Amino acid sequence: MKGEHLASSSLKKQANKLGLPFKVYHPAQETKPIVIITWKGTQPELPSIMLNSHTDVVPVFPEMWKHKPFSADIDKDGKIYARETQDMKCVRMQYLAAIRALKSDEEIGGHLGMEAFVKTDDFKKLNIGFSLDDGLASDTKKFILKSLPLMAGHGSLLLNNTAVEKLHYLLDKMMAFRKAEALRLQLNSQLNIGYVTTVNLTRINGGVQSNVIPPQMEAVFDIR
C-alpha cells in the first residue's frame, strides 16, 4: 500500500473512533487525495470551520538523521524524532484532541491538492466560512537569525559575495512582492487589507564605519 493510502487509512481509523463521517476526494490525481472528516454542528446551515493540515512529506536522507526517520524514537526529554512529527502530525493531533475534548459522546504548493479541491462543488457544499491552516505554535518570542560567511574588507575594494549584495537581492524580492500585493488590493475593490499580505521594512542594521565593507547586515520585516 502506498504512503498516501496509508495516511488516508490512518485518518479513517480516527474518524471511526470519533464516530464521524469520512470521505476521500481526488480532484486532480489519484495520488493526491483530499480527506474530509465532518462534524456537523447544531446549526449546519451556518458557515463551517475548516481545520486544515497535510500528510505528505519531503524525501528522507537517513544519513543526516541522529535517529531513524521512521522509528519515532523518544529521547530522555520526551521529544519524538521521526519524519512528519512536527510538520504536520503535531497539528493534526491538536485538531483531533480538540474534537475529542469538545465531542463527549480534525509542499509542492497544493496545486494538485487543496488548490484543485477548493474549485469543486464538493468544497462549496462544505460552506467554509473560516479555516484554521497548518500553522505551528511557538514556545518563545525569539526570532531565529541565519548567517552565512560573507566577504568583508576595505571600502576601496570591489569584493564579491558581500553582505550588502545579499541584502540588496533580498530587498528587491521583498519590495517586488509588496508592490504586487498593493496592486492586487488597488485593482480589486472587493478586497480589504485583511485579504493581502502586508510587507514593511522596519529596520536595517549593519556596518562598522564608512570605509569598511561590513561582514554582515540585518533587515527586519513586519509581515502580516
Secondary structure, DSSP 8 states (H G I E B T S, - for coil): --HHHHHHHHHHHHHHHHT--EEEE-SS-TTS-EEEE----S-TTS-EEEE----------GGG-SS-TTS-EE-TT--EESTTIIIIIHHHHHHHHHHHHH-------STTTHHHHTTSHHHHHT-EEEEE-S----S-----------B-EETTS--SSBHHHHHHHHHHHHHHHHHHHHHHHHH-TT--GGGS--EEEEEEEE-SSTTEE-S-EEEEEEE-
